Amino acid sequence: MSHPFPFRQIGDFLVTALSDGKMLASLDLLSGINKSDAHSIQSHAGITEPGDIHINGYLIQGLGRTILVDTGTGSLNNTAGQLNIHLAAVGVRPDDVDTVLLTHCHPDHIGGLLDSAKQPVFKQADIMLHPLEAQYWRDDDNRNKANERGQRNIDLVRLTLDTYEGQVRFLNDEKIVAGILPVWLPGHTPGHTGFLLYGEEQSLLIWGDIVHYPHIQSAQPAVSILFDVDSIQAEETRKNIMEKAVSEKLVIGGMHLSQAGFARVLRKGRGYCIDYAENNEQDVT
């Protein structure tokens, strides 16, 4: 199999980062940082469109399994929605996917589960998510308190879960398959979940939406984004998992890392930095 996209071999699994494209956004979404400082961090990192947010999904293949982590925006976003095209580019059809692991249920993560006719794309797959995630989006009080956009998002989650009724499974603390564990990372949403793949030589944590602007929120982990359900809890989770990534020398996958798809977290000053360079495990000052 050819690999037109970034990949890592982690234990028994080949993990491929599949870009879904980008969503047009703005640094105005951030709080806890001056916009000019945020722009400066992006500029220093060589990012020419500082407000845009890149979207990734991850394909996991091994031990006879074909697992997809998140599904991108699907037909919901005019600039993204490329993940299924990229799946095809690596020779994977939707019916080949036996499991979809959801980090959480925001539209840029579940949008690819339904096609433009609102029919299921992954007809053979179990859809796995944290029970607190389903509970949050099913809560009528949350819907009543949401603005119009929030209500549309809630309705999409409910429609998606209803469409896949019978295929939805809930994560617990147990391994998903040998070598893959769910890691609860609450704050961005109540059931926000990462997935740890462990191998003898290196381990990979796909951490979902720990960061939306990787360079900014690693340098200043207290910076939060408007989409966080609980920004205080999200900040605590972000700091804890970044420290874990440094101390355990984890490879990181994230839905809003660049198209490089994989990175290391290094200490830098009073914060951290995202390093896309291969196998660079040294702290920097």
Short mmCIF file of the C-alpha atoms (twelve columns), coordinates in Angstrom:
data_MODEL
# 
_entry.id   MODEL 
# 
loop_
_atom_site.group_PDB 
_atom_site.id 
_atom_site.type_symbol 
_atom_site.label_atom_id 
_atom_site.label_alt_id 
_atom_site.label_comp_id 
_atom_site.label_asym_id 
_atom_site.label_seq_id 
_atom_site.Cartn_x 
_atom_site.Cartn_y 
_atom_site.Cartn_z 
_atom_site.pdbx_PDB_model_num 
ATOM 1   C CA . MET A 1   0.000   0.000  0.000  1 
ATOM 2   C CA . SER A 2   1.331   3.442  -0.920 1 
ATOM 3   C CA . HIS A 3   1.287   6.224  1.635  1 
ATOM 4   C CA . PRO A 4   0.471   9.630  0.164  1 
ATOM 5   C CA . PHE A 5   -0.166  10.954 3.681  1 
ATOM 6   C CA . PRO A 6   1.876   11.103 6.914  1 
ATOM 7   C CA . PHE A 7   1.916   7.822  8.833  1 
ATOM 8   C CA . ARG A 8   3.465   6.078  11.835 1 
ATOM 9   C CA . GLN A 9   3.853   2.419  12.719 1 
ATOM 10  C CA . ILE A 10  2.836   2.103  16.367 1 
ATOM 11  C CA . GLY A 11  3.023   -1.435 17.675 1 
ATOM 12  C CA . ASP A 12  0.789   -3.599 15.500 1 
ATOM 13  C CA . PHE A 13  -0.925  -0.612 13.908 1 
ATOM 14  C CA . LEU A 14  -0.255  1.583  10.914 1 
ATOM 15  C CA . VAL A 15  -1.685  5.018  11.686 1 
ATOM 16  C CA . THR A 16  -2.262  7.456  8.822  1 
ATOM 17  C CA . ALA A 17  -3.144  11.127 9.257  1 
ATOM 18  C CA . LEU A 18  -5.827  12.090 6.759  1 
ATOM 19  C CA . SER A 19  -6.408  15.796 6.197  1 
ATOM 20  C CA . ASP A 20  -10.025 16.894 5.935  1 
ATOM 21  C CA . GLY A 21  -9.003  20.389 4.818  1 
ATOM 22  C CA . LYS A 22  -9.482  23.537 6.844  1 
ATOM 23  C CA . MET A 23  -12.253 25.634 8.239  1 
ATOM 24  C CA . LEU A 24  -12.174 29.383 7.912  1 
ATOM 25  C CA . ALA A 25  -12.019 30.855 11.386 1 
ATOM 26  C CA . SER A 26  -10.596 33.768 13.355 1 
ATOM 27  C CA . LEU A 27  -8.244  34.347 16.250 1 
ATOM 28  C CA . ASP A 28  -11.177 36.254 17.781 1 
ATOM 29  C CA . LEU A 29  -12.394 32.835 18.936 1 
ATOM 30  C CA . LEU A 30  -9.594  32.785 21.523 1 
ATOM 31  C CA . SER A 31  -9.685  34.204 25.020 1 
ATOM 32  C CA . GLY A 32  -6.866  34.668 27.501 1 
ATOM 33  C CA . ILE A 33  -4.485  36.225 24.974 1 
ATOM 34  C CA . ASN A 34  -4.116  39.541 23.187 1 
ATOM 35  C CA . LYS A 35  -4.998  39.087 19.515 1 
ATOM 36  C CA . SER A 36  -1.776  40.740 18.358 1 
ATOM 37  C CA . ASP A 37  0.242   38.340 20.534 1 
ATOM 38  C CA . ALA A 38  -1.669  35.394 19.077 1 
ATOM 39  C CA . HIS A 39  -1.043  36.686 15.566 1 
ATOM 40  C CA . SER A 40  2.652   37.086 16.347 1 
ATOM 41  C CA . ILE A 41  2.943   33.463 17.529 1 
ATOM 42  C CA . GLN A 42  1.279   32.249 14.329 1 
ATOM 43  C CA . SER A 43  3.488   34.441 12.175 1 
ATOM 44  C CA . HIS A 44  6.646   33.269 13.947 1 
ATOM 45  C CA . ALA A 45  5.566   29.669 13.271 1 
ATOM 46  C CA . GLY A 46  5.315   30.465 9.555  1 
ATOM 47  C CA . ILE A 47  1.513   30.261 9.379  1 
ATOM 48  C CA . THR A 48  0.236   32.554 6.635  1 
ATOM 49  C CA . GLU A 49  -3.487  32.231 7.408  1 
ATOM 50  C CA . PRO A 50  -3.377  32.647 11.187 1 
ATOM 51  C CA . GLY A 51  -7.103  32.302 11.882 1 
ATOM 52  C CA . ASP A 52  -7.820  29.159 9.889  1 
ATOM 53  C CA . ILE A 53  -8.144  25.818 11.679 1 
ATOM 54  C CA . HIS A 54  -6.893  22.662 9.996  1 
ATOM 55  C CA . ILE A 55  -8.814  19.405 10.443 1 
ATOM 56  C CA . ASN A 56  -7.416  15.862 10.588 1 
ATOM 57  C CA . GLY A 57  -8.818  12.386 10.992 1 
ATOM 58  C CA . TYR A 58  -6.762  9.252  11.669 1 
ATOM 59  C CA . LEU A 59  -6.927  5.842  10.029 1 
ATOM 60  C CA . ILE A 60  -5.727  2.899  12.145 1 
ATOM 61  C CA . GLN A 61  -5.032  -0.410 10.399 1 
ATOM 62  C CA . GLY A 62  -3.735  -3.640 11.929 1 
ATOM 63  C CA . LEU A 63  -4.707  -6.935 13.534 1 
ATOM 64  C CA . GLY A 64  -7.406  -7.271 10.893 1 
ATOM 65  C CA . ARG A 65  -9.038  -3.996 11.947 1 
ATOM 66  C CA . THR A 66  -9.797  -0.803 10.014 1 
ATOM 67  C CA . ILE A 67  -10.553 1.974  12.490 1 
ATOM 68  C CA . LEU A 68  -11.238 5.646  11.801 1 
ATOM 69  C CA . VAL A 69  -10.826 8.308  14.481 1 
ATOM 70  C CA . ASP A 70  -13.295 11.124 13.698 1 
ATOM 71  C CA . THR A 71  -14.784 11.774 10.275 1 
ATOM 72  C CA . GLY A 72  -14.202 15.464 9.520  1 
ATOM 73  C CA . THR A 73  -16.924 17.847 8.394  1 
ATOM 74  C CA . GLY A 74  -18.401 15.820 5.554  1 
ATOM 75  C CA . SER A 75  -20.677 17.965 3.383  1 
ATOM 76  C CA . LEU A 76  -21.166 20.593 6.112  1 
ATOM 77  C CA . ASN A 77  -18.208 22.811 5.209  1 
ATOM 78  C CA . ASN A 78  -17.284 24.233 1.826  1 
ATOM 79  C CA . THR A 79  -13.531 24.310 2.463  1 
ATOM 80  C CA . ALA A 80  -13.157 20.964 4.236  1 
ATOM 81  C CA . GLY A 81  -14.908 17.616 3.804  1 
ATOM 82  C CA . GLN A 82  -11.977 15.914 2.087  1 
ATOM 83  C CA . LEU A 83  -11.426 13.038 4.507  1 
ATOM 84  C CA . ASN A 84  -13.492 10.447 2.655  1 
ATOM 85  C CA . ILE A 85  -11.715 11.364 -0.596 1 
ATOM 86  C CA . HIS A 86  -8.404  10.788 1.168  1 
ATOM 87  C CA . LEU A 87  -9.646  7.482  2.585  1 
ATOM 88  C CA . ALA A 88  -10.216 6.353  -0.978 1 
ATOM 89  C CA . ALA A 89  -6.708  7.530  -1.892 1 
ATOM 90  C CA . VAL A 90  -5.260  4.965  0.546  1 
ATOM 91  C CA . GLY A 91  -7.544  2.226  -0.780 1 
ATOM 92  C CA . VAL A 92  -10.124 2.215  1.993  1 
ATOM 93  C CA . ARG A 93  -13.843 2.188  1.207  1 
ATOM 94  C CA . PRO A 94  -16.414 3.289  3.803  1 
ATOM 95  C CA . ASP A 95  -17.666 -0.293 4.131  1 
ATOM 96  C CA . ASP A 96  -14.120 -1.417 5.018  1 
ATOM 97  C CA . VAL A 97  -14.238 0.630  8.236  1 
ATOM 98  C CA . ASP A 98  -15.293 -1.580 11.150 1 
ATOM 99  C CA . THR A 99  -15.084 1.049  13.914 1 
ATOM 100 C CA . VAL A 100 -15.342 4.831  14.116 1 
ATOM 101 C CA . LEU A 101 -13.903 6.251  17.332 1 
ATOM 102 C CA . LEU A 102 -15.268 9.707  18.110 1 
ATOM 103 C CA . THR A 103 -13.204 12.117 20.185 1 
ATOM 104 C CA . HIS A 104 -16.389 14.175 20.638 1 
ATOM 105 C CA . CYS A 105 -19.436 15.314 18.700 1 
ATOM 106 C CA . HIS A 106 -18.682 18.757 17.286 1 
ATOM 107 C CA . PRO A 107 -19.660 19.041 13.589 1 
ATOM 108 C CA . ASP A 108 -16.076 18.996 12.276 1 
ATOM 109 C CA . HIS A 109 -15.660 15.558 13.866 1 
ATOM 110 C CA . ILE A 110 -18.970 13.844 13.127 1 
ATOM 111 C CA . GLY A 111 -19.981 15.580 9.890  1 
ATOM 112 C CA . GLY A 112 -18.534 12.803 7.737  1 
ATOM 113 C CA . LEU A 113 -20.763 10.161 9.342  1 
ATOM 114 C CA . LEU A 114 -23.742 11.213 7.192  1 
ATOM 115 C CA . ASP A 115 -23.801 11.892 3.469  1 
ATOM 116 C CA . SER A 116 -25.563 14.870 1.872  1 
ATOM 117 C CA . ALA A 117 -28.837 12.905 1.927  1 
ATOM 118 C CA . LYS A 118 -28.411 12.319 5.698  1 
ATOM 119 C CA . GLN A 119 -27.762 8.617  5.166  1 
ATOM 120 C CA . PRO A 120 -25.025 6.686  7.010  1 
ATOM 121 C CA . VAL A 121 -21.646 6.593  5.284  1 
ATOM 122 C CA . PHE A 122 -20.049 3.844  7.396  1 
ATOM 123 C CA . LYS A 123 -22.711 1.160  7.264  1 
ATOM 124 C CA . GLN A 124 -20.535 -1.636 8.705  1 
ATOM 125 C CA . ALA A 125 -18.940 0.325  11.542 1 
ATOM 126 C CA . ASP A 126 -19.530 0.472  15.258 1 
ATOM 127 C CA . ILE A 127 -19.634 4.116  16.366 1 
ATOM 128 C CA . MET A 128 -17.870 4.485  19.718 1 
ATOM 129 C CA . LEU A 129 -18.012 7.518  22.020 1 
ATOM 130 C CA . HIS A 130 -17.888 8.366  25.709 1 
ATOM 131 C CA . PRO A 131 -21.279 7.987  27.470 1 
ATOM 132 C CA . LEU A 132 -20.993 11.515 28.910 1 
ATOM 133 C CA . GLU A 133 -20.724 12.844 25.364 1 
ATOM 134 C CA . ALA A 134 -24.010 11.282 24.281 1 
ATOM 135 C CA . GLN A 135 -25.633 12.402 27.523 1 
ATOM 136 C CA . TYR A 136 -24.548 16.006 26.978 1 
ATOM 137 C CA . TRP A 137 -25.932 16.248 23.446 1 
ATOM 138 C CA . ARG A 138 -29.170 14.454 24.390 1 
ATOM 139 C CA . ASP A 139 -29.854 16.852 27.292 1 
ATOM 140 C CA . ASP A 140 -32.863 19.048 26.476 1 
ATOM 141 C CA . ASP A 141 -31.779 21.671 29.020 1 
ATOM 142 C CA . ASN A 142 -28.541 22.144 27.083 1 
ATOM 143 C CA . ARG A 143 -30.506 22.577 23.874 1 
ATOM 144 C CA . ASN A 144 -32.881 25.081 25.425 1 
ATOM 145 C CA . LYS A 145 -29.949 27.189 26.652 1 
ATOM 146 C CA . ALA A 146 -28.081 27.061 23.330 1 
ATOM 147 C CA . ASN A 147 -28.107 29.747 20.675 1 
ATOM 148 C CA . GLU A 148 -29.386 29.002 17.166 1 
ATOM 149 C CA . ARG A 149 -26.035 27.661 15.983 1 
ATOM 150 C CA . GLY A 150 -25.682 25.543 19.097 1 
ATOM 151 C CA . GLN A 151 -29.146 24.099 18.587 1 
ATOM 152 C CA . ARG A 152 -28.272 23.168 15.006 1 
ATOM 153 C CA . ASN A 153 -25.169 21.358 16.278 1 
ATOM 154 C CA . ILE A 154 -27.205 19.505 18.910 1 
ATOM 155 C CA . ASP A 155 -29.797 18.504 16.325 1 
ATOM 156 C CA . LEU A 156 -27.039 17.182 14.051 1 
ATOM 157 C CA . VAL A 157 -25.612 15.021 16.845 1 
ATOM 158 C CA . ARG A 158 -29.033 13.626 17.684 1 
ATOM 159 C CA . LEU A 159 -29.828 12.915 14.029 1 
ATOM 160 C CA . THR A 160 -26.458 11.225 13.555 1 
ATOM 161 C CA . LEU A 161 -26.745 9.013  16.626 1 
ATOM 162 C CA . ASP A 162 -30.339 8.129  15.736 1 
ATOM 163 C CA . THR A 163 -29.318 7.259  12.169 1 
ATOM 164 C CA . TYR A 164 -26.654 4.892  13.510 1 
ATOM 165 C CA . GLU A 165 -28.981 3.403  16.132 1 
ATOM 166 C CA . GLY A 166 -27.894 -0.161 16.815 1 
ATOM 167 C CA . GLN A 167 -24.295 0.618  15.868 1 
ATOM 168 C CA . VAL A 168 -23.517 3.042  18.724 1 
ATOM 169 C CA . ARG A 169 -21.279 1.666  21.478 1 
ATOM 170 C CA . PHE A 170 -20.038 3.425  24.601 1 
ATOM 171 C CA . LEU A 171 -16.418 3.628  25.661 1 
ATOM 172 C CA . ASN A 172 -15.290 2.670  29.146 1 
ATOM 173 C CA . ASP A 173 -11.844 2.376  30.716 1 
ATOM 174 C CA . GLU A 174 -11.130 -0.894 28.947 1 
ATOM 175 C CA . LYS A 175 -9.030  -1.303 25.828 1 
ATOM 176 C CA . ILE A 176 -10.816 -0.989 22.498 1 
ATOM 177 C CA . VAL A 177 -8.584  -3.642 20.976 1 
ATOM 178 C CA . ALA A 178 -5.194  -4.888 22.157 1 
ATOM 179 C CA . GLY A 179 -2.904  -1.868 21.994 1 
ATOM 180 C CA . ILE A 180 -5.544  0.910  21.960 1 
ATOM 181 C CA . LEU A 181 -6.934  2.547  25.102 1 
ATOM 182 C CA . PRO A 182 -9.425  5.432  25.418 1 
ATOM 183 C CA . VAL A 183 -8.210  8.391  27.506 1 
ATOM 184 C CA . TRP A 184 -10.873 10.694 28.981 1 
ATOM 185 C CA . LEU A 185 -9.849  14.324 28.364 1 
ATOM 186 C CA . PRO A 186 -12.815 16.398 29.588 1 
ATOM 187 C CA . GLY A 187 -13.321 20.138 29.260 1 
ATOM 188 C CA . HIS A 188 -13.657 20.874 25.574 1 
ATOM 189 C CA . THR A 189 -16.791 18.737 25.885 1 
ATOM 190 C CA . PRO A 190 -17.832 16.570 28.839 1 
ATOM 191 C CA . GLY A 191 -16.998 13.317 27.057 1 
ATOM 192 C CA . HIS A 192 -14.017 14.522 25.031 1 
ATOM 193 C CA . THR A 193 -11.757 11.485 24.603 1 
ATOM 194 C CA . GLY A 194 -8.296  10.731 23.265 1 
ATOM 195 C CA . PHE A 195 -6.941  7.401  22.111 1 
ATOM 196 C CA . LEU A 196 -3.605  5.976  23.234 1 
ATOM 197 C CA . LEU A 197 -1.853  3.471  20.982 1 
ATOM 198 C CA . TYR A 198 1.076   1.892  22.737 1 
ATOM 199 C CA . GLY A 199 4.032   0.109  21.215 1 
ATOM 200 C CA . GLU A 200 7.397   -1.066 22.478 1 
ATOM 201 C CA . GLU A 201 9.397   1.652  20.716 1 
ATOM 202 C CA . GLN A 202 6.964   4.567  20.871 1 
ATOM 203 C CA . SER A 203 3.389   5.343  21.805 1 
ATOM 204 C CA . LEU A 204 0.907   7.676  20.140 1 
ATOM 205 C CA . LEU A 205 -1.808  9.741  21.763 1 
ATOM 206 C CA . ILE A 206 -4.489  11.030 19.403 1 
ATOM 207 C CA . TRP A 207 -5.681  13.842 21.654 1 
ATOM 208 C CA . GLY A 208 -8.634  15.243 19.748 1 
ATOM 209 C CA . ASP A 209 -9.182  18.947 20.386 1 
ATOM 210 C CA . ILE A 210 -6.691  19.605 23.192 1 
ATOM 211 C CA . VAL A 211 -5.570  22.481 20.936 1 
ATOM 212 C CA . HIS A 212 -7.217  24.286 18.016 1 
ATOM 213 C CA . TYR A 213 -4.270  26.601 17.427 1 
ATOM 214 C CA . PRO A 214 -1.355  24.316 18.311 1 
ATOM 215 C CA . HIS A 215 1.434   26.902 18.492 1 
ATOM 216 C CA . ILE A 216 -0.599  29.377 20.532 1 
ATOM 217 C CA . GLN A 217 -2.150  26.967 23.020 1 
ATOM 218 C CA . SER A 218 1.056   25.047 23.617 1 
ATOM 219 C CA . ALA A 219 3.002   28.254 24.326 1 
ATOM 220 C CA . GLN A 220 0.156   29.501 26.527 1 
ATOM 221 C CA . PRO A 221 -1.996  26.551 27.682 1 
ATOM 222 C CA . ALA A 222 -4.347  28.916 29.553 1 
ATOM 223 C CA . VAL A 223 -5.652  30.219 26.219 1 
ATOM 224 C CA . SER A 224 -9.125  28.843 25.551 1 
ATOM 225 C CA . ILE A 225 -11.427 28.800 22.536 1 
ATOM 226 C CA . LEU A 226 -15.071 29.736 22.304 1 
ATOM 227 C CA . PHE A 227 -16.035 26.131 21.549 1 
ATOM 228 C CA . ASP A 228 -14.938 24.853 24.991 1 
ATOM 229 C CA . VAL A 229 -17.905 23.740 27.093 1 
ATOM 230 C CA . ASP A 230 -15.842 24.171 30.289 1 
ATOM 231 C CA . SER A 231 -12.795 26.330 29.580 1 
ATOM 232 C CA . ILE A 232 -11.353 25.937 33.097 1 
ATOM 233 C CA . GLN A 233 -11.490 22.151 32.920 1 
ATOM 234 C CA . ALA A 234 -10.178 22.248 29.338 1 
ATOM 235 C CA . GLU A 235 -7.167  24.303 30.477 1 
ATOM 236 C CA . GLU A 236 -6.410  21.879 33.312 1 
ATOM 237 C CA . THR A 237 -6.701  18.907 30.958 1 
ATOM 238 C CA . ARG A 238 -4.492  20.624 28.371 1 
ATOM 239 C CA . LYS A 239 -1.724  21.344 30.890 1 
ATOM 240 C CA . ASN A 240 -1.851  17.828 32.334 1 
ATOM 241 C CA . ILE A 241 -1.779  16.034 29.004 1 
ATOM 242 C CA . MET A 242 0.997   18.233 27.615 1 
ATOM 243 C CA . GLU A 243 3.127   17.444 30.652 1 
ATOM 244 C CA . LYS A 244 2.356   13.738 30.190 1 
ATOM 245 C CA . ALA A 245 3.300   13.988 26.493 1 
ATOM 246 C CA . VAL A 246 6.668   15.512 27.431 1 
ATOM 247 C CA . SER A 247 7.489   13.181 30.315 1 
ATOM 248 C CA . GLU A 248 6.469   10.009 28.439 1 
ATOM 249 C CA . LYS A 249 7.895   11.187 25.086 1 
ATOM 250 C CA . LEU A 250 4.596   10.480 23.361 1 
ATOM 251 C CA . VAL A 251 3.992   11.041 19.693 1 
ATOM 252 C CA . ILE A 252 0.907   13.249 19.402 1 
ATOM 253 C CA . GLY A 253 -1.865  13.185 16.847 1 
ATOM 254 C CA . GLY A 254 -4.449  15.942 16.947 1 
ATOM 255 C CA . MET A 255 -7.468  16.891 14.925 1 
ATOM 256 C CA . HIS A 256 -6.189  20.455 14.600 1 
ATOM 257 C CA . LEU A 257 -2.485  19.870 14.158 1 
ATOM 258 C CA . SER A 258 -1.142  20.769 10.726 1 
ATOM 259 C CA . GLN A 259 -1.288  18.377 7.773  1 
ATOM 260 C CA . ALA A 260 1.942   16.884 9.172  1 
ATOM 261 C CA . GLY A 261 -0.463  15.025 11.444 1 
ATOM 262 C CA . PHE A 262 2.074   13.946 14.070 1 
ATOM 263 C CA . ALA A 263 4.175   15.952 16.515 1 
ATOM 264 C CA . ARG A 264 6.059   15.962 19.799 1 
ATOM 265 C CA . VAL A 265 5.394   18.267 22.720 1 
ATOM 266 C CA . LEU A 266 8.519   19.929 24.107 1 
ATOM 267 C CA . ARG A 267 8.984   22.192 27.100 1 
ATOM 268 C CA . LYS A 268 9.741   25.804 26.217 1 
ATOM 269 C CA . GLY A 269 10.024  28.524 28.820 1 
ATOM 270 C CA . ARG A 270 6.981   28.439 31.096 1 
ATOM 271 C CA . GLY A 271 4.951   26.596 28.496 1 
ATOM 272 C CA . TYR A 272 5.435   24.098 25.720 1 
ATOM 273 C CA . CYS A 273 5.864   23.970 21.988 1 
ATOM 274 C CA . ILE A 274 4.607   21.709 19.230 1 
ATOM 275 C CA . ASP A 275 7.469   20.208 17.235 1 
ATOM 276 C CA . TYR A 276 6.670   18.550 13.929 1 
ATOM 277 C CA . ALA A 277 10.285  17.466 13.388 1 
ATOM 278 C CA . GLU A 278 10.675  13.684 13.257 1 
ATOM 279 C CA . ASN A 279 12.031  12.001 16.419 1 
ATOM 280 C CA . ASN A 280 13.114  15.198 18.129 1 
ATOM 281 C CA . GLU A 281 12.829  14.299 21.801 1 
ATOM 282 C CA . GLN A 282 15.043  16.959 23.369 1 
ATOM 283 C CA . ASP A 283 13.638  19.720 25.558 1 
ATOM 284 C CA . VAL A 284 14.273  23.234 24.306 1 
ATOM 285 C CA . THR A 285 14.746  26.377 26.326 1 
# 
